[in-house]
Amino acid sequence: MPEETTREDKTEKMCRMMEECCAGMSVHDRREMMRRMMGAMGSGTGGMMRTMMGHCMRAFRWLPLIPLVLGIILFTLGYFLDASIVRALWLALAGLIVLMGLAGLLMLRVMSKV
């Protein structure tokens, strides 16, 4: 059975690894390395974080349309359908959302233990 590792254990292991890696460096070299790492992570014009965010924004540019389309559909259904049908549809949608939320919480709990 694998041994459970906590976030503190992982942080300690990473700190030890960085300490061993940077043991022979001068203070100036460490600062220069940190500056380059921060630049690569996103503090410059072509940083990694900026590139990743740009990719996500391009991939999900249609995402704000979902609430608009759902709102129009639900408004139209509510206007044209009988109240009992709207109630049944509302309960089905609410149940689906609750199940999705529970599945998400379960996945988060499983992923946080890894």
Order of alpha helices (4+ residues) and beta strands (2+ residues): alpha-alpha-alpha-alpha-alpha
